[in-house]
Amino acid sequence: MKVLLLKDPKDKDSGPDPYIEALGLYDLEATLIPVLSFEFLSLESLFEKLSHPECYGGLVFTSPRALEAIKICLKENSKKEAWSKSLKQMWNIKPTYVVGKATASLVEEIGLTPQGEKCGNAEKLAEHICSREKPNSSALLFPCGALKREVLPTVLREKGIPLESLTVYQTTQHPDLQESLSSYFSQQGIPASIVFFSPSGVKFCLQHIQKLSGDVINHVKFAAIGPTTAEAMEAAGIPVSCTAVSPTPQDLAAGIHKALHTQNC
């Protein structure tokens, strides 16, 4: 059976995509279609803030894209040198809070130690942060996207924990999305399951998928990588057959396998 994954493929240099591998273990043939494009913003401002760790109590990352913004900053030799010589060590004595393994892995790549990766979503990460931070302490620096949810900032604000947000990227539709979807459906047919990885993915893809699937859409098992995406799907009128227990390739694959063999998971 075929599964359509509405997400970017993993970097080619880092081996096979883990979602394709995990689904393959259940004899599911997965295809990735990139849905989103990202424009990075305020990079000079970002590095200026990173240059003053003494002003902050730690870092918060809820998206791999925020780490990509930092990696772009560090491509410049002078900034890379400043980071390696002193800034990295100064930030490492402070907590770096993250959601999910992908974000945690990118945090490790820039030399920091992540915590909270098993929280799985912003709500649980907010609880984790509140259990470790004191009210009215130094602000946590939160590089984020223009479409960030307000759950984490709201919970921290209610607990008196300062958070300084900086928008470092904005999300747009991938320029090849419509063509890629049309090509997939014409060549592969309608998949047994379609997986959404973000509310933005729902926004950009749903209309195309409905048009390409026709009445057969009622037979497709729709899956979500996590509860936030599932909420967006339900709000758009998509029946959610499966939400991954945690946002990992293994849990998603197990959930889809179960959904395809039972009514719900």
Summary of the structure (lengths in Angstrom):
residues: 265
radius of gyration: 19.6
end to end distance: 17.5
largest distance: 59.9
contacts: 843
relative contact order: 0.16
helix: 49%
strand: 20%
